[in-house]
Amino acid sequence: MDTVKLILTDLDGTLFHDDKSISPLTKQTILDAQKKGVLFGISTSRALVNAVRYLDGITPDIAITNGGGLVLFNNEKIYSCEFSVQDTRRLIDSCFRIFGDDIIISIDNEKSLYSNADEDEFGDRYWTYTDFKNFDESAMKICIQTQDGQKVQELADSFGKDKIDLLPFSDIPWFKLSRKDATKDNAIKALGSKLNIPLEQIVSFGDDFNDIGMLQVCGIGVAMANAIPEVKHAADQTCKSNNEDGVAHWIIQNIL
């Protein structure tokens, strides 16, 4: 498939095995595709600092991180979309007002990942603890640990209807809030325009709610076998599961 110029893949549930590892087959396959002249990129909701720590053996040409809030090409920033410092403060205050002082939240931006979780909540400490009382930075993404979708919607509406991109995670009890235009599909459009790559020449892989727009906007959208039904419905094709190195096998069969 010589028309593919760029491969983009989600990480959790897609490129990663369930234990967050990447197989030697996948690493070699990505390298082989890059040697052939195909660009490779990650497209993840993870903050940049929380994504690159798992990419041992892989050097992506492109990193779409923070759910579409940040795009890097060869480590150069080419797109950014975030809440202002003032809007971030407003959302934090509204979050504690609606959910109470014990709610666990995380905020990420280009600089770092912050949370008020207990020290061992997320495993090893790649993130920065804060109680958010005096937090004065911008945010590319705000995540809330809750299953109360009604209250999350109340929080989003308090900021302004149709101004927030609000999505649940299918595998963990968290919700994500970002600016309406801070999505993977918008990031890909900006990327394609900057690099002069038609969207039709991009293939993307995903498994969860926030991958749907990405799969729809790319020329070929591939759902993992382990993807949720909504993602499979939005995709053009389905490949093997993340634990079966589905991304690698698709690249071998269709590009190499």
N, C-alpha and C positions, 0 to 999 in steps of 0.2 A: 504494500500500500504506500506508494511513493508520494502520495499527496499529503500525508501527515507531516507537518513541520514542528509540531509541539505536542508533547504528552504532559497532561496535568493529572495528578492523582491526590485524592484525599489521603489522610494518614490512618487514623483510627478506624478499624473495621474495613480497611481498603488495602493500603500498602503494608501496614503493620499486621503481623500475626496478633492473636489475642493477647499475647504476653509482651506486646510492643516491640518485638524483634523483627528484623528484616532478614530474609533468608539469603544465603550466598547466591542462589540462583537469581533472585530478584536483583541483587546488587550488580551481578555480572551482566544481566540482561539490560539494565538501565545504562550501564557503561557502554555496552555494544551499540545501543541505539544512539547514544551521544557521539560515538566514534563514526557512526553513519551520517552524522550531521543533523539528527533530530534533537531539538531542544527538549530538556526534561525539567519539569517543575512540580513542586508540591503546592497543594491548595487546601488549607486546613483552618479550622477554627482555633487551633492552638496559637498562643502568643509565640512570637518568633523565638524567644528564649526557651520556650517549652517545646519547640518543634525540632530545632537543629540538634538538640542534645541526643536525639535518637537516630540521627542519620549517619552513623558510623559507616564509612565506606561509600557513601553517596554524596556527590557534590552537585546539587541542583543548579541549573542555570537560572531558574526562576523560583521565587518563594512568594506565594500568596498566603499571608498569614492573618491572624486576628479576624478570621471570618470574612476576609475581603477588605479589611481596613488598611492593609499595608501590602504593597507589591514591590519586590526587589528584583532587578535583573542584573546578574553578575555583581550582587551586593550593592547596587546603586538603586536608591529609591526612585521609583517612577510614578507611584500613585499612593495617596494617603487619604483616608476619610475617617474622621473621628468627632466625638462630642467635644465641644470647647470645655475649658476648665470650669466655666460658670454652669454650663449645662450638666457636666459631670457631677458637680456639687449638688445641683438641684435634684438629680436622679438619686444620688446617695441619700439625701435627706428624705425624699419621698419613700424610698425603699424602707428605711427604718421606721418611718411613720406608719406605713401600711402593714409591714410584717412584724414590727417589734424589734427591740434591741438585740435579740438573740439570732437574728437571721444571718446566715453565712453567705457572703457575696465574694466575688472576685472581679477584679478590674485589670485589663491589660492595655498597654499602649506600646509604642515603638521602643520605649525604654525598658520596661520590665513587666512582671506579672505580680499583682498584689492581692492579698486576701486577709480576712479577719478570722480564718479558720484556725483551729488548734494546730500546733506545730506538726503533728503527725497525720493530719487529715489527708494530705495529698502525697504522703510518702516523703522521699528525700527532698530537702529544702532547696529547690530551684527557684522558689518564689519568695517574695518579701512580705513579711507580716506588717499589717497596719490595722488600727481600729477604725480608720476612715474619718475620725473626728476632725482632723486637720488636713485631710487629703486635698491637695491643690494642683492636681495634674489633669490633663485631658485623658479621655478614654476611647479606645477603639471598640471595646466590647465590655459589657457588664453582664456577669452571670450570677444567677440567684439559685441557691439550693432550696428547692421547694417543689411540691407536686400540686400546689394550689394555682392552677392556671387562671382562675378568675381574678385573684389578687395581682398576678403578674400583668394581666390585661388592664386592671385598674391603674397600675403603675405606669404602663405605657400610655394609657389615655390621659393621665395627669400631665404628661409631657406634651401631648398633642396628638390627636388622631392622625394616622397616616404619616407620622414623622419617625416612627420606630419600626425597625425590622425585628420582629419577635418570633422566636422559634424554640420549641422544646428539643431536648436530646432524647433519642429513643431508648438509649441504654442506661442512662443515669438520671436521677431526679433533679435535673437542673433546667433552667430556661436561660436563653441568650437574648440580650437586647443590644442593638447597635443602631446607628443611624440608618435611615431607610435605604440610602444608597450605598451603605457599606456591606455589600454582599459579594459573594464569589463571582456571580455572573457579571456584575458591574466592573469588578476588578479585571476580569478576563477581557471585557470589551476595551477597557483602557489599555491593557497590555497589548492586545492585538493591534490597536491603533498605533501605539508607540513603536512596536517592532515591525509594523507593516505585514502582519500575518493575518490572513483572512480567517474568520471564525470557522469556516468550513474545513480548514486544514488543522484544526485542533481536536484531539481526542481527550476526553476526560473520564475519570473513574470515581465512583462514589458509592455510599451506602446509606446515608442518613438524610434527614429533612433538609439540612442546609446545603446539600449537594444537588438538589433538584434543579434549581436555576442554572447551575453550572452545566449539568448534563444537557439541559434543553438548549442552552445558547451555543454550545460547541457543535461542530460538524458531526462528530460521533460521540454520543454519550453512552458510557458502559456502566451498568449496574453490577455490583458484586452479587454472587449467588446468595450471600448472607444479608443482602440489603433489605430494607423494609419494603413492603409492597408498593408504597407511594413512589419510591425511587425506581423500582423496576418498571412501573407504569410509565414514568417520565423518560426512561432510557430508550436508546435505539437497539441496544444489545445487552446481553448478560454474559458474564464470564465466570470462571470458577471463584470459589470463596477466597477470602483473605488468607485463611489458614492453608489454602491449596496453592498459594502464589498466583492467584488469578490474573493480576496485572501483568506479571512476567510472562505467563503463558499466552495472554492475548498479544503482547508485543512480539513474542517469538513467532506466532502464527500469522500475524498481519503486517509486521514491519520488517523484521529481520530475515 
